[in-house]
Amino acid sequence: MQRVLFICGQNRLRSPTAEQVFSSWPGIETSSAGLKNDSENPVTPELLAWAELIFVMEKRHKAKLAEKFKASCRHARIICLDIPDIYAFMDKDLIALLLKKVSPFLAKH
């Protein structure tokens, strides 16, 4: 089982969409979190330790993750998707973009 974590700013639109889209893939276990203090599900060291593969939506998220949680994410591969905060939750264009950008990194199903 590949454990995949999706991270954005507030865990309200992009990362929960990604979590939902990939949650039904065989062999993939997903979670999502946000880097801001008022996030729906804030990033924690425990969540980072759980993840084998971490996707961040923007470069600034990767920088903030390294700054705040450097020791907690040394073991995981972190990939920046470069997806701007312009999409609604479960937006069809966001889903298509996630499928295109994330799929190549996931275990074949």
C-alpha positions in Angstrom: 0.0 0.0 0.0 1.5 3.3 -1.1 0.7 6.2 1.4 0.2 9.5 -0.4 -0.3 12.9 1.2 -1.6 15.9 -0.6 -0.9 19.4 0.8 -2.1 22.9 0.0 -2.7 26.0 2.0 -5.9 25.5 3.9 -6.9 21.9 3.0 -10.3 23.1 1.6 -10.2 22.8 -2.2 -7.1 21.4 -4.0 -5.7 18.8 -1.6 -9.1 17.4 -0.5 -10.0 17.1 -4.2 -6.8 15.1 -4.8 -7.4 13.0 -1.7 -10.9 12.1 -2.9 -9.8 11.5 -6.6 -7.1 9.0 -5.7 -8.6 7.4 -2.6 -10.3 4.7 -4.7 -7.2 3.7 -6.6 -6.1 0.2 -5.7 -2.9 0.1 -3.6 -3.1 3.8 -2.7 -3.9 5.2 0.7 -4.5 8.9 0.7 -4.7 11.8 3.1 -4.6 15.6 2.8 -3.6 18.5 4.9 -3.0 22.2 4.9 -0.1 24.3 6.0 -2.0 27.3 7.4 -3.0 27.5 11.1 -6.7 27.6 10.2 -6.6 24.5 7.9 -9.3 22.0 8.0 -6.7 19.3 8.7 -3.4 20.9 9.6 0.0 19.3 8.6 1.5 17.4 11.6 4.8 15.6 12.0 2.9 12.4 12.5 1.1 12.8 9.2 4.4 13.5 7.4 5.9 10.4 9.0 3.0 8.4 7.7 3.4 9.5 4.1 5.8 7.9 1.6 5.0 10.4 -1.1 4.0 14.0 -0.6 2.4 16.2 -3.3 2.4 20.0 -2.7 0.3 22.2 -4.9 2.7 25.2 -5.1 6.5 25.9 -4.7 5.8 28.0 -1.7 4.1 25.1 0.0 7.3 23.0 -0.5 9.4 25.8 0.9 7.1 26.2 3.9 7.0 22.5 4.5 10.9 22.4 4.5 11.0 25.3 6.8 8.5 24.1 9.4 8.8 20.4 9.2 12.3 19.6 7.8 13.1 16.7 10.2 9.6 15.2 9.7 9.7 14.9 5.9 13.3 13.7 5.2 12.2 10.2 4.4 9.5 11.1 1.9 9.6 12.2 -1.7 8.1 15.6 -2.1 6.7 16.6 -5.5 5.4 20.1 -6.5 2.5 20.0 -8.8 2.4 23.7 -9.7 -1.4 23.9 -9.4 -2.6 27.4 -8.6 -5.4 28.2 -6.1 -8.0 29.0 -8.8 -10.2 25.9 -8.6 -13.2 24.9 -6.7 -13.5 21.6 -4.8 -13.9 18.7 -7.3 -13.7 21.1 -10.3 -13.5 19.0 -13.4 -10.5 20.9 -14.7 -8.7 20.4 -11.4 -9.5 16.7 -11.5 -8.1 16.4 -15.0 -5.0 18.3 -14.0 -4.4 16.1 -11.0 -4.9 12.9 -13.0 -2.3 14.1 -15.5 0.3 15.3 -13.0 -0.1 12.8 -10.2 -0.7 9.5 -12.0 2.8 9.0 -13.3 4.2 9.0 -9.7 1.8 6.4 -8.3 2.1 2.7 -8.2 0.6 1.1 -11.2 -2.9 -0.1 -10.7 
